[in-house]
Amino acid sequence: MNGQGRTLRVGFLTYGLDRPLSGIGRVTLELGRALQRSDVELVYLTPYRHGPFREESRCKSWYLPGCSRLPGLMVLGGPLIALAARRLQLDIVHDPAGISPFTVARQLGPFGRVVTIHDAIAFRFSDGYPWLNNLLHRRYVPMTLGQVDGVITVSDHAQHELKQFLRLPDRSAYVVRNGVSDRFRPVPPELADAVSTRYGLKRPFILCVGAQQARKNLPRLVDAFARLHAHLPDSGLVIAGPTLWRYEGLREQIAALGLADAVQILGYVPDKDLPALYSAAELFVFPSLYEGFGLPILEAMACGTPVVCSNATSLPEVAGNAALLVDPHDVDGVAEAMRRGMCDSELRATMLRKGLAQTRAFSWEQAAHETIAVYRRVLS
């Protein structure tokens, strides 16, 4: 295999785009679009008859029947991808979702194989994951890595963790950081007001965005907000994100603290509303215990919202010096950081300026450029 000096033919697996976008799905969509604008010949290998990349005339795609659900992709994906690579004469196939359905031996499918594994959450927080996800990440993915030529991770911390748990050799491990879409920018005040009103939000409010999981540390966030609310009784807390965690105690905790009128849990918020929601927030707080990257903090910064986030795992890499970093286990520390972020106008102005500058270091065009460099290194 040698991809130097010519246009590469790349198969890009687009699993997970048939559901409301969040996390890895958004990364797949944005990176795919950036690669489409680059100098590779891209073919989307998709298990869906409709949706992103299938209904765009300028996109080339190849249908993978029976692979729209995880078990089907795990079983059928390997031979179907190998068949597609042979028929389409692909140089490389990239799975950006971390499933690694590369079960066909190299001798039967002589194309480069790259997978993006975003984090080691299944190893660190297995109790908060469904059994199928644990099976995928703890058993299936390690089994397939012998057929993989390159593993991309999204932060130095994620790379370190995955080397530890998956025993990745240095020669096949690469870091390509995510970007932030230019859709995330400060919106006009009237639009921020309109979206806030539609969701029934009272301003000023503090915003947290992310799937509701144990590692997101929401009980401590609510405790910290309760201490802040005692001093700033007009403030509110808004939690946005799909529920992926079977935990009924959060609403009970909110009620027990007397915060039922001050804390609003929105559930999933469509992508189109997020820039207005970030822009309407007085402060963005992200006290997560574990992240492979932490895209919401960049999205908030890009919308001109000051950020308080955890000092754990990958988040200091992403936030740089543009956020207030806190120990996510220290409830008093989180509360004090939120108070400063809400009340110190000089600090807020500095954080806003630094946040906007920080986001300029993360673009999907740069991510695509670095991803193509990985393709060429794998093929050489």
N, C-alpha and C positions, 0 to 999 in steps of 0.2 A: 504493500500500500504506500502510495506517495501522492500527497495532495499539494505539493509545492508548485507555485507558479501557474496554476490554472483554476478555472471556476469550479468550485466544489458542488456536487449534487448531494443535497442534504435532506434526509427524511426527518421530519420534526413531529414527534408524537403529541397529539393534542387531547389527552385524556382529562376529564374533569370539567369540561366547558359546557355541560348540559344542565348545570345547576347554578344557583345564585353565586356570583363571583366573590371569592375572598381568598386571601393568602396565596397558596400555590397556584390556584386557578388564574388569579390575576397576573402572577409572574409568567405563567405559560402564555397568556394572551399578549402581554406587553412585549416579552422577548420575541415571540413569534412575529409580531408586527415589525419590530426593529430589524430582525433578520431578513424579513421580506424586503426591507428598504436597503439592504446591504448588497455585497457583491457575491453572494452565493445563489445557486439555483435551488430554491426551496420547494419541497413537496410536503404537505401536511398529511400525516398518517393519522386518520381520525376514525373513531368508532361510531360516529354520529352521521346520520343522513342530512341533518339540518344544524344550523348554528354557526358560530364563528368559524371562519375559514372555509366553510362549505358553500355559503351563499354569496361569496364575493367572487365576481367573474375573473378578477386578476390573480386569484389564488389557485395553484395546482393542489389537488388533494387526491388521496387514495383511501378508499373505504376499508375498514377492518371489521368484518361482520362478527357479531357475537361478543364484542369486546367493550360494550358500553358500560358494563358493570365490572367491578374489580375482580371477582373470581374468573369471569370470562377472559379478561385481559391477561391474568396470571397464567391461565392454562393455554389459551389459543394465541395469545399475542406473539410468542416466540416464533412459531412456524409461519404465521401470517406476515409478520414483519420481515422475516427472511425471504419469503416469497416476493413481497413488495420490493425489497432491496434488489433482488435479482431482476425482476421485471423492469424496474425503473432505472437500473444501473446506478444505484446510489453508492456514493463513496462512504457515507457515514449515516448513522441513525442516532438521533439524540432524543432521549426521554427526559423532559424537564420536570416531570412530576414526582420522580423518586420511586417509581414502581420497579423499574429495571426488568422488563419482560424479555430478557435476552437468554432464553433457554436453549437455543439452537447452537450447536457447536460451531466454532469458527470455520471448520473444514466444510460445513454445509452452508455457511453464510459468510463469505469473505468480505465483509464490510466493517468499517470502524463502528464501535459502539460506545456511546457516551451517555451517562446518566447524571442528572443533578439530584443530589441528596441534600435536602435543605437543613437538616438538623438531626440530633440524636435524641429527640423527645421520647421515642418509644423505649429507649433504654433508661432514661432518667425519670420519666413519668408514665410508666406503663399502666399504672392503676387508673389513670385518667383517659386511657385509650380504649376503643372498642376492640374485641378480641381479634377481629379480622385485620385491623391495622397493626396490632402487635405481631400477628402471624406474618404479615407482609414484611415489616421492617426488621423483625428479630430472627426470622427463619428464611423467608423466600429471598429477600434482597441479598443477604450474605451468601446464599447458595448460588445466585446468578453472577456474582461479581467476578468469578473466575472467567466469565465470557465477556467481561467489560474491559475496554481499553483505557477509559478515562472517567474519573469521578469528579464532577464539579461540585463545590460547596459554595455557600454564599457569604461566609465570613471566616476570619482566621479562627475564631472560637469554634465554629461548626467543624472546620477542617480538623482541628486538634481533637475534638470529641470523636469524630468519625474514624480518625486514625486509631484512636484508642479502642473503640468498640468493634470496628470492622477490620482492623489491622490493614489499613490501606497503605500500600507502599508509596513513598514520596514521589516516585516517578509517574504515578498515575493519578495523583491528587492535585486539583487546581482550585483556586479561589476566584470566582467571578461574582462581584457584588451586584445586588439588584439595583435597579434605577427607580426613579420616581417620575410618574407620568406628568407631562406638562398640563394635563387637565386639573392638577392640583395647584391652585393659585388663589390668592385672595379674591373673593367675589364681591360684587357691589353690595353695600349695606341693605338695600331693599330686597335683594335676593336672599341674603342671609336671614333677614326678618321673615320673609315669606315661608322659607323652609322651616324655620323654628316654629312659626305659628301653625303650620300644617301638622307638625309632630306634637303640638301642644306643649312646647317647652317654654319655661319661664327663665328670662335672663336676669342677671348673669348666671352662667352655669359652667361647670368643669366637665370636660368630656373625656371618656375612655372608650376606645374602639378596639374590638378584638373578639374572637369567638370565646364564649363563656366556657372556660375549662379550668381545672384545678390550678394549673400553672400560672394562670393570669392573676392570681392573688387578689381576687375581688373582695373576699371578706375583710382582709386588712385594709383595702382601699376604702370600704364603707366605714370601718372603724376610724380611720384617719379623717375621713370627711366629717364624721360625727363630731370630732374634736374641733375641726375648723368651723363647722356650722354653729357651734356654741358661740363663736366670736363674730362670725359673719352670717347672721340668720337669714339674710336675703339670698344667699348663694344656693345653687342647686348642683346636683351631680347627675349626669346623663351617661348611661352605659349602653353602648350600641354594639351589636354583634350577635351572630347566631348562637343558639344554645347547643353545645356539644358535650355538656357535662351534666350528669344526673345528680344535681344538687338542689334540693328544695329549700335549704336553709338560708339562702341569700335574702329572699323576700321576708322570711321570718325575722332575720337579723335586722333588716331595715325597719320593719314594724316595731320590733322590740326597742329600737333606739329612738323611736318617735320621728322617723325620717320619711314616712310614707308620702308626705307632700313635697319632700325636697329631693328625693331620688327617683329617677325615672329609668326604667329598663325598656329599651326600644325594641330589642331583638335585631334581626337582620335589617340593615339599611342599604338600599340599592346604591351602586357606585355613583350614579348621577347626582345623588343628594349629598354625598360625603364632602365635597369641597365647601358647600354652603354650611354644612354642619360644623366642620372644622373652623371655618371663618367666623361663625356665630359664637363659638366657645370663647370664654375668657382665658381658659387655660386647658391644655391637654395633659392628661396624666396617664402614665403607662408603667405600673409597678410590677411588671411581670417577673416571675421567678426564673423563667427560661425562655429564650428565643434563639432561633437560628439566625435571624436577621433583625426583624422589628420594623417592617415597612411603615406602619402607621405613624411612627414618630417623624419620619421624613415627610409624609403627607401633611401632617399638622404643621410642621415648620414651613413647608412650601406654601401653605395657606396663610402664613403670617401669624400663627398662634404659638405663644410661648409653651415650652414643653418641660414637664417634670417626668423623669423616667428612672427606672431601676439601674443600679450600677452593676448588674449581674450579667453574665454570659456575654452575648454579642453586642448588647445595647451601647456600651461605651464606644465601641468601634463606629457605630452608626451615628450616634449623637455628637461625638467629638466634644468640643467645648461649648456647644450651642444650647445645651439643656442643663437643668439642675439635676444632678445624679444623686440618688438616694438609695440607702440600704432597704430593699423591699420587705425585710422582716421588721424594720423599725417603724412602728405605727406613728410614734411621735415625730420622727424625722420626716416621714411622708407628709404629715399634717403641717409641719413647719414649712416645708418646701412649697406646699400648696399655698400657704398664707403669704409667703414672700412672692410667689408667682402671681398672686391675685392683687397684692396691695402695694408692692414696690414698683412705682411707675418707671424709675430709672432702670431698674433691673429688667423690667418687661421690655423696654425699648432696646436694651442691649441684646436680650435673648432673641427678639424678633429679627434684629439685624444679623446676628450670628446664625440664626436658623436658616434664613433665606440664603446666606452664603454657603452654609453646610450642604444644602440640597444640590447646589451646583456641581458638587463632586460626584453625584450619583445620577447617571442618565442611562436610559435603555439603549441609546446608540453606543455608549461606551461598553455596556454589558454585551451587546451584540458583537462589537469589535473584538473584545477579549474572548468571547465564546468561539468565534471563528479561529482565533489564534490557537485555542485548545484543539479544535478540529484538525488544524494543520499539523500540530505537534503529534497528535495521536496517529495521524496517517503517515508521518515521516518516521 
